[in-house]
Amino acid sequence: MSGSGLKLGLLPLCIALCAGTVSAQDVADTIYLGGPVLTMDDSAPRAEAVAVRDGRITAVGAEQQVMSWRGDSTRVVDLEGAALLPGFVDAHGHVAAVGLQAMAANLLPAPDGRGNSIAELQDILRDFIDSRPEQVERFGAVVGFGYDDSQLAELAHPTRQNLDAVRADIPVYIVHQSGHLAVANTAALALAGITAQSEEMPGGVIRREADGKTPNGVLEETPHFVALGRILGGLDAEGSIEMVRAGVDLVASYGYTTAQEGRASTGQVQVMQALAAQADGLKVDVVAYPDVLVDRDFIVAEQSRDYVNRLRVGGAKLTIDGSPQGFTAWRDRPYYAPPPQMRGDYVGYPAASPDQVFEAINWAFENDVQILTHSNGEAASDLLLAAIDAAATRHGNEDRRAVLIHGQFLREDQVDRIKALDIFPSLFPMHTFYWGDWHRDRTVGPEAADDISPTGWVLQRGMRFSSHHDAPVAFPDSMRVLDATVTRRSRSGDIIGPAHRVDAMTALKAMTIWPAWQHFEEGSKGSLEVGKLADLVVLSADPTAVDPETIDQIRVLRTIKEDVVVYDASERDEGSLLQWRPVPGRLDTGSELLRRAALTREVPTSLSGVRRRVALRAASTPRHGATCVSDYLFATLAPGFERAKDTLIP
């Protein structure tokens, strides 16, 4: 695979059309000019203007040429110095679960929020409820993220009574900034089945009132995750649709015009289909990849390269191992400094058996189903490579575009095999910011940490790659993705793997044209070329023209899907989306919550209605182990979506 990107050969056509006379019926609907235009087209990487008609690009080039498409009805958009780029293509994320982030109240203390006292937490929650009564009604609960007792004026946790004062008739549940614990109101405790008669759960604490029996609302570790799972598992059809809608809105606010549900249940896809069919359905395109070990008949029946109401099933998802930050990635060598309960020879473990992996990959190749495989550790990737080699030998490998998701702990020889087997690597360099220090000090050690998400090795071999956010494991922050791919700077300021840093233009290709290729959509997305969709993002600055260390300060000003503005920062309701940038040295609530979830074995298996495969996997997992984050999300959300699909109106 070449690192030069794909060219459509349309530039001469563009110039010819621009130089000619444009008929009245062919005048542009919109012309964008007045700022740098980054096309991601190697034959003409920069332009001065773009013309659009009927949601597709009709001209790209010099302003004078493009303005020949102007007619009486043409809208001319002055970028006022802002940068215009192709809309970002989500290489790997979980848009349905991202809705949980988007639907949460921001309880963070200053400087990231205003949660500095219990009274202020109550005010934030009341404002949150008042600003979205329909969402609260549909969701059937109020969830907040980010309170910190050490930053509250009272230097104490809120209690169930404090939350009852906000709303007593529905569950109110707020998660501590560390992600280790939470506070539930009386209704949330009841939903979780936690009462004065409840015994303590292994690996956690139910804090009690003065009588030593009655829960005071504070839940630590295991009971916290059990309660959260019960609250999320109670979604009905309307609440589930609202969660997906919120996730799409949040992803769009970061410039993504194509989103991904990177591991879906059948119910999730059907809920998304119901939303997509609504008049105000999906703002951006969504590609879903159902779990290959759950419902293959559904995958075969639904997979398509064509969108229906901006939704399609792109193929299947397989998960081989867990999360590197949670010590559940399956390695070929012991972890550097694992938790004390793990032996010195601990290497993690597989989340699927070799038979399951070989059989799933073979099935995908045999049925021409694109398969995306989550593989983090070296041993997991060895298994994946062997399975793809066997399937390709048996069925051929003509443009299958099998995708390796994450590949955090790859060896260099494995990168050679990835190229030889024509596997597309979707890497996760954003880990260098969120967990780079953790990897350096705990998971793989200072030397090996430099090679996590080895973009440099990939580029040295002339390969393409995509760069993803994996939200809600981390926030779907496109500029954080871009910054980490370019600088690889951790929260502490350390550079994790300087040899794997890339220039800004390459990093932008990994978020546009290369993930478009990953999705078989390079003919219509990923670059600004004639004939492609007018999927655009407007940034406050040109990422290639600023100090790389300031890329994370760039903001998405507008997201435009087929020439329609679907997000405008100037019109954003501050209370409608939880949007904040993690500050170096401070925890990101969502990522820390899910890291802790990855270290908590009991959570998914304690939930009712979890898919049979998840339960069987948990039963075969070592006691000292932990489910990976994607398993936690799948097990927590899937039952609610499965119940919700049965209540959808045909």
N, C-alpha and C positions, 0 to 999 in steps of 0.2 A: 504494500500500500504506500502510495506516495504521500509525502508531507506537503505537497504543493496545493492541495485542494482540488476541486473539480471545476472545470470551466464548461460553460454551455455554448461557447462560440457565438454569442449573440451580440457582442460589442459592435461588429461591423454593421449589423442590422440596425442597432440603436442609432449609430451615427448617420446611417442613410435615412432613417425615418426622421431623425431630428432635423436633418438638413433639408428635407422636402417640405411640401405644403401639407399641413394637417387639415383634414376635412372637418366640417362642423360637428359631425357625429362622433369624431374621434378626438376632440379636445379633451384635455386632462380634467378630471374632477378636482385634483389637488396637485399643487407643485410645492415641494419643500426646498427651501434655500436659506441662505444666510448663516450657515455654520458648516463646520467640517463634516463631510460625508464619508464614512468608512464602509466600503462596499463588501469586503471579504472576498472579492473577485480578484485573483492574482493578476489578471491581465489589465485591470484598471482599479487598483486598490482604493483610490480616492476620487471623489467627484465634488462638484459644486452644487448640484441640484438633482432632484428626483421628481419625475412626473408619474402620476397614478391615475388610472381609469378603471372603474368597475372592480376596485379592490386589488388590481394587479399593476405592476410596474410597467410603464410604457416607454420611459426614457430615463437614462442615467448619464450624467456627464457634465459638461461645462454649462454654466448658468444660461448663457446666451442661446445655446442649442436647445436646452430643455424648455426655455421660455417660449420657444416656437410652438409648443403644445398648448399655450395659454389661449383660452377663449373667454367670452363674456361671462360664462358661468363658473369659470375655474376659480377655486379658492387657493390663494397663495399664502403659504404658511412661512413666516419669517422665524427662523430658529433663534435669532438674536444671539448668535455665537455658540449656542448649544450644539452638541454633536449628534448626528443621526446615524444609526447603525441598524443592521437587521435585528429583528426581535430575537431574544434569547430562546434557545431550544433546550428544554429541561432533559438532560441526559439520564438522570436518575433521581427520582424523588417520590414522595407518597402524597399526592395532592389531596386525597380523601382525609388522611390523618393530619395534614397541614391545617385543615379546618379547625382542629382542636386548638392549635396555636392562635389562629385568627379569632376564635370565639371566646378567648379568655380575657379576663380583666387584667390590666397591667398594674400589679401591686408593688412593683419595684420601688425601693427607696431612691432618694436623690443620689446621683444626678440622672438616673435613668427613668425615674418616676417620682410620684409624690406620696408614696406609702411610708410616711415617717412616724406615724402614731396609729394606735388602734382606731381612734376616731376618724383619721384620714383613710384608713383601709375601709371602714364602713361607708364613708362618703364616696370613695371610688366605686365600691360595689353598687351602691344605690344609683349613682350616675350611670354606671354600666347597665343596670337593669332598666332604668328609665329611658335610656337612649335606644334600646332594642327590645321592646316588649314582645314582639312577635318571635324573635329568636329565642328568648328565654322560655316562652311558652312552648315552642316547638322542641327545644332541646330538653326541656323539663328539668333543668338544673342550671346553676350558676357556678362557673369555674373561674378561679383567679390564679395567676402565677406570680411568684416573686417576692412575697413578704419576707422580711428578715427581722427576727426578734431582736437581734443585736443592734439593729438600726432604729428600732422603734423607741419612742420616748419612754415607754413603760419598761423597756428591757425585759419583756415577757411576751409569751405567745398569746394570741387571742384565744378565746374559749368558744364553746358551742353557743353559750348565751350571747356572746358578742355577735356571732353570725346570725343567731335567731333574731336579733334586733334588726338585722337588715332584711331578712325574709325568712319566715318560719314555715311557710306552707310548701316549699320546694327545697330540694337539697342545695345547699351552698357549700362549696368545697374550695379551699384555698391551699395552694402548694407553696411550701417554703422555698426560698431561693436556692438552697442547696439541693433540692429535690429529694432529701432524705425523709421528709416528714410533711404533714399537712394538718389542717384543722377542718373539721366537719361540723356543720350545724346538726341539730337533733334529727332533722329529716334525712340528712345524708348518712348519719350513723344508723338510722333505722333501715335505710335502703341497703347498707352494707351488712346488715345483720349483726351489728356490734352493740351489745347491751351490757347491763350490769352483770349478767350471767356469763358473758363471753370470757373464755379462758385466754390467757396470753398466747400469742402465735409465735412459733419459732422464728428467730431472726428479727423480732420487732417488739414494740411496746404499745399498749393502749394506756394512755395516761388517764388517771382516775381523779375524781373529786375527793373531798375530805373524808367521805365514808369509805374510801378504799375500793369501791365497787363501781359507782356510776362513772361512765366515761366523760371526761371533761372536753372532749372534742379533738385533742391533739393525738395524732396517730404517727408512730415512728416505723419506718421501714415496711416490713411485711404487711401489717394491717392497712397501712397507707395505700400500698399498691392494690391490695384486695378491694378496698373501698373505691379507689379510682376506677378500677375495672368494672365494678358494679354500676357506677354512675354512668360510664360511657356505654356500657352494655345495655342500658335502658332506652336507647334511641328508638323512636318510632320512625315511620317513613318520612314525615315532614321534617323531623329533627335531623335525620340522616341526610336528606337533600340539602338542608340548610348548612350542615357541616361541610359537605362537598362544595357548595356554592362559596362559603367563606374561604375554603382552601384555594379555590380558583382565583378569587378576588385577591387574596394575599400574594399568591405567586405572580399574578399579573402586575401587582404593584411594584415588583422588583424587575420588571421588563421582560418577563417570559411570555411569549405569544404561543408557545407550545409547552404544555405541562405533561407530566407523566405520573401515573399511578403504578409504581414499580413492583408492587406485589399485591394483587387484588384477590378478593374472594368473589365468587359468583354474585353474591348479594351486593357487594360494592359496585360491581359493573352495572347491575340492574338498577341500582339507585342512581348511578350516574346517567344511565340511559333515560331514566324518568326525568331527571333534571334537564338533560340535553333537549328533550322533546318540548319543554316549556318555552313560551314565547321569549322570556328573558333568561334563557338557560345558560349555556356555557359562553363566557366571554372570550375564551381562548380555546385552541384545540387541546384535547386531552387524549393521550395514548395509554391504554391500560394493558398490563401483563399479568393475567391470572396465574396463580400458583399451579405449576405443572403436576404437583403431587396431590392435587385436590380434585380438579374437575376437568379432565382432558376433553371430554365430549363437548363441553361448553366452549373451550378454547377453539377446537376445530370448527365448530358451528359459527362462531362469532368473529374469528380473526379476519382482518381485511386490511388492504392498503388504502381503502377509501373511507373518508369520514362520513358519518351520518349525524347531522346536527353537531358537528365539531367533536365527535367522539368516535374512537375506533379501538378495537382490540388488536394490538400489534403482534402478539405472540404469547410466549409463556415465560414464567420466572421460576428459577430453581435456586434454592439456598443450600450451600454445602456446609458452611460453618458460621461462626458468630462474629462478635465485634472485637476488634483488637484492643480497644480501650477497656473493655470488660473482661479481658483475658479469655475470651471464648473463641478467638480465631484459632484455627487448627494449624499448628506450626510443624516444621520439620526439625526443630531444636527446642530446648527448654526456654521458657520466658526468662528475661533478664533478672527481674526482681518481683516475682509474683506475690500475691497476698500470703500471709503466714499460714493460712489453712491449706495452702497448696504445696505439694512436695517440690523439691528442687528440680525434679525431672519432669515437671508438668509442662505439657505442650499444647494444651487446649484439646479440642475434640471435634469430630464431625457432627453436623446437624442432620446429615443424611448418609445412609450407608453407601458403600461402593456400588452395590447392586442397584440401589435406587438411582444413583447418579448415572451409571452406564446405561441403565434402561431408559431413563428420562431423556438423556441426550440422544440416544438412538431413536426414540420415538419422535422427537422433534425433527431430526434430520429426515426420518422416513416419511413424515407427514408434511414436510416443507413448512414447519413452524419456526419462526425466529425465536431463539431462546436466549434470555438474559440470565446469567448465573452469578450469584453473589458468592465471591470467593475472596477471603482476606489473607489467610495464612498460606505459607509455602506448601504444606501438605495438601491443603484443600485445592490449591491451584495445580499441583501435580496430578491429583485425581481428575480434575476437570480436563486438563490437557490430554490425559490418557483416554478419557471417554470421548472427547471430540475427535482425536486421532482415529479411534476405532470406528466411530460413526461416519467420519468422512471417507475412510477406506471402504466402508460398506455401501454408502449411499452417494458418494461424491460430495464436493464442497463448492458448488457453483454459486457464488454470491449468496451464501447463507447468512452472512453477517451475524454470526454468533457473537455475543457480547460478554466480556468479562467485567463484572461490576466490582469496583473497589480495588482489588489487587494491591492491598496495602503493603504486604510483606513479600513482594516478589523477589526472586533471585534473578540475576542478570541472564543466566542461561534460560530461565523460563520466558523472559522477554523474547529471546531468539525463537523459542518454540511458538510463542504467541504469533509472531510474524509468519513463521513457516506454515502454521495452521490457519492463517487468515482470520484470526480472532480479533475483534475490535475491542481495545481496552478503554473502558470508561473509568477514569481514575478519580481519586478523592483528595487532591492536594489541600483542600480546605482543612483537612485534619491537622496540617502543620500549624495552623493558628489555634484551633480549639484544643487539640490534644498533643501538640508537638512536644511540649515539655514533659508531659506524662509518658509519651513513648520513649523519649530520651532517658528518663530517669527510672522507668518501671517496666515497660513491656518488652522492648528490644534492646535498650541500652544506647549509649551515645553514638557509637559507631554505626550500628545498623539503622538507627532512627533517621539518619541522613538519607536513606534510600527508600523511605516510605513513599508510596505513590510516585514511582520513578519516571517522571515525565522526560527527564534528560535521556535515559536509556532508550525510550521509545522514539524520541526525535532523532537520536543518533542513527537509528536504523531506518529512517525515512518513513516512519509510520505516523498515522494520525491517531489522535485520542480525543476523548471528550472529558470535560471536567464538570463534576456535579456537586450538589449540596446535600442530597439524601434527607431533606426535610421530611418530618420534623425532628430528625436526629440532631440537626442543626437548623438554624433559621434559613429560609430560602433566599438569602441575601446575595444577589448576583455580584455586587461589588466586593463582597467578602470572598466569594469564589475567585473572582478575577485577581484580587489583591494577593490571595494566598498562592495562586498559581504562578504569579510573577515574583513575589518576594519571599514566600515560604517563611515568613516571620511569625514566631510563636507569640503567645500572650506576654511572655517575659521579655520579648525583644530578640530572642535568639533566632538565628537563621537555621532552619532544619533542612539541610541538604542543599547547599549553595550550587552544587553542580546540576541540580534539577530545576533551577529557576529558568523561566522562559521569558521572552520579550512579550510586551503587552499585545501586539498584533497576533502572535501565536496563541496566547491565552484567550483572546477574543474568538479566534477560529474554533477553539475547543468548546466554546459556548454557543456557536452559531452554525457555520457550514459543516463542521465535522460531526456534531450530534445530529444534524439534519441527515447526513449520510448514514449515520448509525440507525436512524428510523426509516431508511429508504425514502426520504423526502427531499433529497438534495436537488431535485428538479423543480421544486416549488418553494423552497425555504432556504434560509441560512445565509443568503447573500443578496445584495441589491443588484439584480440583473433583470433585463427586460423579460417579461413573461412570468416572473415569479410573483408570489403573493406580496402585497404591501403590508407585511408584518414588520413593524418598526419599533425602535426604542429611541427615545430622546434622552441623552445624558447631559448633566450639567457641565461636563468637560470632556475633552477628547482624551481617552485613557492612554493613547500613545504619545501624547504631547505634554504630560505632566510628570512630575517627579514620581517614580514608581512607589515611593513610600507614602504618597498621598492618594493613591488609587481608592483606598477605602473611604475617602471623604467625598468621592463623586456620588451624586444622587440621581436616581431615575426621576426624570421630570414628567415623562409621558410614555405610555405604552399604547401602541396603535396596532390593532388587528384588522387587516384587510382595509386599511384607510379609515377605520373607525377608532376614535380614542376610547380605550377601555379603562384607562387609569390616567388621572391628571393630578399631580402632586399638589397643585394649587387649589384643587377642589376637595382634597381628602379630608374627611371628617376625622379629627384626631381621636375620637372615641370609637371609631368603627373598626380599626385594625390595631392589633398589638404590633407596633413596629419600633424596634430600638436596635442600636448597634452595641454589641458586647464590648466593654472597655477592657483593654489588657489588664490582667490581674484580677478581674471580677468574673464571677461565674455567669454562664448563660443558663438561665432557668431551664429551658427546654432540653438542651443537650445534657445538662447535669442530671435532670430527672431521668432521662432515658439511659444514661450511663449507669445510674444506680439501679434502674430496672433491669439492666443487663446483668447486674451482679446479684439479683434476687431470684433464686431458683423457684420459690414457691408461687410467684404471682400467676403466670398463665395457667398452671395446673389447678389452681384453686377456683378458677372461673367456671361457671356452668356454660354448656353449649359450645365449648371450644371444639374446633374441628378435630376429627379422630386422629389425623396425622400429627397434629401438635401434641395431643395427649400421649400418643405412642412414642414420639420423639422424647418428650420429657421423661417418660418412664425408663427410657434407655440411657439417659444422660447421667454421668457420674454425679454423686451427691454434692461434691464440692464445686460442681460446675455452675454455669449460669446460662440462661437462654440468651440468645442474641437479641439485639434491639428490635430487629424486624420481626422476630417471633413474638416479642412482647406486644408490639403494635398489632400484629395480625391477630393474636389471641385475645387482645383486649377489645378491638374494634369489630372483628369479623362477626361475632355472635349478634351484635346489635344490627349490623347491616343484613345479616341473614334473616332475622325476624322482621326487619323493616320491609324487605322485598315482598313478603307475603301480604303486606297491607297496602301495596301500591295499587292505585286505581288504573285499570287497563286503559 
